[in-house]
Amino acid sequence: MTSIHNPASIAPPSSAYGHGVKIDHAKSWLHLSGQVGTHPDGTLAGGTAEQIEVCWQRIITIVEDAGMKKEDIVKVTAYLTNAEDVGIYLGICDQMLGGHITASTLLILSALADPNWTVEIEAIAAALVNNQSTLDDRHSTPLDPGFRRGEDTFYYTNCRHSGAGRNPDHLVSASIS
């Protein structure tokens, strides 16, 4: 059983994610390395939106190759190089996950390992015993009904990164809240 935990005693998620995801009785775990927007032939996808789509296609392909499904994804960490792309990322993420809620962290970095990459996404999936995939919503709280992506920018203000260059010792990580 997987349950989303958004306690009423803290601010609700500002987007489509859960503050916590609890997995009971997982039979196997899959940790995915960061995926970038390269096509199967090794060419880099065009703009940021296409790179994000290719990242998600790769993630879903790897999850399915492991005998799992996208609903088994429990944690996503995304790295963007431009804060202005957050709305694009969130829209494509929602579309690719089809409303499936995960724990999520989004970071804005000055650069990734290849300067042509604008996004990198890593994920963790957990397959449950007996293929139980029923989400337990007892601990879930709905998103603020007034929140609409693209109309507000506060959802990434706590994830800003400045002045770190390429030194990984200076990278700042923050959960979206």
C-alpha positions as CSV (number, residue, x, y, z in Angstrom):
1,M,0.0,0.0,0.0
2,T,1.3,3.5,-0.9
3,S,0.0,6.5,1.0
4,I,0.6,10.2,0.4
5,H,1.2,12.2,3.6
6,N,0.3,15.9,3.6
7,P,-0.3,16.7,7.3
8,A,-2.9,19.4,7.9
9,S,-0.5,20.9,10.5
10,I,1.9,22.1,7.7
11,A,1.3,24.1,4.5
12,P,-0.1,22.0,1.7
13,P,2.0,21.2,-1.3
14,S,2.1,24.1,-3.8
15,S,1.9,21.7,-6.7
16,A,1.0,18.2,-7.6
17,Y,3.2,16.2,-5.3
18,G,3.1,14.8,-1.8
19,H,5.2,16.0,1.2
20,G,5.7,12.3,2.0
21,V,5.1,9.0,0.3
22,K,4.9,5.9,2.5
23,I,5.4,2.5,0.9
24,D,4.3,-0.6,2.9
25,H,5.4,-4.1,1.7
26,A,7.5,-3.1,-1.3
27,K,8.9,-6.2,-3.0
28,S,11.4,-4.4,-5.1
29,W,12.9,-0.9,-5.5
30,L,14.3,0.8,-8.6
31,H,16.6,3.8,-8.3
32,L,17.0,5.6,-11.6
33,S,20.0,7.6,-12.5
34,G,19.4,11.1,-13.7
35,Q,17.9,11.1,-17.2
36,V,18.7,13.7,-19.7
37,G,16.9,14.7,-23.0
38,T,18.9,12.5,-25.4
39,H,17.1,10.4,-28.0
40,P,17.9,6.7,-28.5
41,D,20.4,7.7,-31.3
42,G,22.3,9.9,-28.8
43,T,21.2,13.2,-30.3
44,L,20.0,15.9,-27.8
45,A,16.3,16.9,-28.0
46,G,15.6,20.5,-29.1
47,G,14.4,23.0,-26.5
48,T,13.7,22.5,-22.9
49,A,10.2,21.3,-23.3
50,E,11.4,18.5,-25.7
51,Q,14.2,17.6,-23.3
52,I,11.8,17.3,-20.5
53,E,9.5,15.1,-22.5
54,V,12.4,12.9,-23.6
55,C,13.6,12.6,-20.0
56,W,10.1,11.4,-18.9
57,Q,9.9,9.0,-21.9
58,R,13.3,7.5,-20.8
59,I,12.2,7.2,-17.2
60,I,8.9,5.5,-18.1
61,T,10.8,3.1,-20.5
62,I,13.3,2.2,-17.7
63,V,10.5,1.6,-15.2
64,E,8.6,-0.6,-17.6
65,D,11.8,-2.5,-18.5
66,A,12.1,-3.3,-14.8
67,G,8.6,-4.8,-14.8
68,M,7.0,-1.8,-13.1
69,K,4.6,0.9,-14.2
70,K,4.7,4.7,-13.8
71,E,2.3,4.5,-10.9
72,D,5.2,2.7,-9.0
73,I,7.3,5.9,-9.1
74,V,7.4,7.3,-5.5
75,K,10.1,10.0,-5.7
76,V,11.2,12.4,-8.4
77,T,14.1,14.9,-8.2
78,A,14.4,17.3,-11.1
79,Y,17.2,19.7,-11.9
80,L,16.6,22.7,-14.2
81,T,19.0,25.3,-15.4
82,N,16.5,28.1,-15.8
83,A,13.8,29.1,-13.3
84,E,11.6,30.3,-16.1
85,D,11.2,26.7,-17.2
86,V,9.5,25.5,-13.9
87,G,6.0,26.0,-15.4
88,I,6.9,24.0,-18.5
89,Y,8.4,21.2,-16.4
90,L,5.4,21.0,-14.1
91,G,2.9,20.8,-17.0
92,I,4.9,18.1,-18.8
93,C,5.4,16.2,-15.5
94,D,1.7,16.2,-14.8
95,Q,0.9,15.1,-18.3
96,M,3.5,12.2,-18.3
97,L,2.5,11.0,-14.8
98,G,-1.2,11.3,-15.6
99,G,-2.1,12.7,-12.2
100,H,0.0,10.2,-10.2
101,I,1.4,11.9,-7.1
102,T,5.0,11.4,-5.9
103,A,7.3,12.9,-3.4
104,S,9.2,15.6,-5.4
105,T,12.1,17.9,-5.2
106,L,12.9,20.5,-7.9
107,L,16.2,22.4,-8.0
108,I,17.4,25.3,-10.1
109,L,21.1,25.0,-10.9
110,S,23.5,27.2,-12.8
111,A,24.5,24.3,-15.0
112,L,24.4,20.5,-15.5
113,A,27.3,18.3,-16.6
114,D,26.8,19.1,-20.2
115,P,26.1,22.8,-20.9
116,N,23.6,21.9,-23.6
117,W,21.4,20.0,-21.1
118,T,18.7,22.1,-19.5
119,V,17.0,19.4,-17.4
120,E,17.9,16.2,-15.7
121,I,15.4,14.0,-13.8
122,E,16.0,11.1,-11.5
123,A,13.4,8.9,-9.9
124,I,12.8,6.1,-7.4
125,A,10.1,3.4,-8.0
126,A,8.8,0.8,-5.6
127,A,6.8,-2.3,-6.7
128,L,4.4,-3.6,-4.0
129,V,3.8,-7.2,-3.0
130,N,1.0,-8.8,-5.0
131,N,0.9,-5.8,-7.3
132,Q,-1.0,-3.7,-4.9
133,S,-1.1,-0.2,-6.4
134,T,-4.1,1.2,-4.6
135,L,-3.3,4.6,-3.2
136,D,-4.4,5.2,0.3
137,D,-5.7,8.8,0.5
138,R,-6.5,8.8,4.2
139,H,-3.5,11.1,4.9
140,S,-3.8,13.2,1.7
141,T,-4.8,16.8,1.7
142,P,-6.0,18.4,-1.5
143,L,-4.1,21.1,-3.3
144,D,-5.2,24.6,-2.7
145,P,-8.1,25.0,-5.1
146,G,-6.9,28.5,-5.9
147,F,-3.4,27.4,-7.0
148,R,-3.0,27.1,-10.8
149,R,0.3,26.5,-12.4
150,G,1.8,29.3,-14.4
151,E,-0.1,32.0,-12.6
152,D,2.1,32.1,-9.5
153,T,5.8,31.8,-9.1
154,F,6.2,31.2,-5.4
155,Y,6.3,27.5,-5.8
156,Y,10.0,27.6,-6.8
157,T,11.3,30.6,-4.9
158,N,12.7,28.3,-2.2
159,C,14.7,26.3,-4.8
160,R,16.8,29.1,-6.2
161,H,20.5,28.6,-6.6
162,S,22.9,31.4,-7.2
163,G,26.6,31.8,-7.7
164,A,27.6,28.2,-7.3
165,G,29.1,27.8,-10.8
166,R,30.0,24.2,-11.3
167,N,31.3,23.4,-7.8
168,P,29.0,20.7,-6.4
169,D,30.1,21.6,-2.9
170,H,28.0,24.8,-3.3
171,L,24.8,23.3,-4.7
172,V,21.7,24.1,-2.7
173,S,18.9,21.7,-2.5
174,A,15.4,22.5,-1.3
175,S,12.1,20.7,-1.4
176,I,9.3,22.6,-3.1
177,S,7.0,23.9,-0.4
